[in-house]
Amino acid sequence: MKRTHEEIEEIVNDLGYKLLDKYMYKNYRRVIIQDNNGYKWDGDFNSFMNHGISFFDSTNPYTLENIV
């Protein structure tokens, strides 16, 4: 099911995060989100919905920024 930007933003906000950006990469809908501590995460939206996120993971390009 293809969701609109507004629907994605509402889902992210309802889960306590802020949507910073979204984009497509190799047919995957990617999102960049931020939590209340300022930690950022960039990943697949479906993975976010099904498995949650880890701000300190080797697949997150913001991990080093989150640590510093």
LINVENQUI-V105240 format. One line per field, one symbol per residue. ss: DSSP state (H for helix, E for strand, L for the rest). burial: b if it has 24 or more other ideal C-beta (glycine too) atoms within 12 Angstrom, else e. A space follows every 50 residues. Layout:
BEGIN
ss->???
burial->???
END
This chain:
BEGIN
ss->LLLLHHHHHHHHHHLLLEEEEEEEELLEEEEEEELLLLLEEEEEHHHHHH HLLLLLLLLLLLHHHHHL
burial->eeeeeeebeebbeeeebebeebeeeeeebbbbbbbeeebbbbbbbeebee eebebeeeebebeeeeee
END
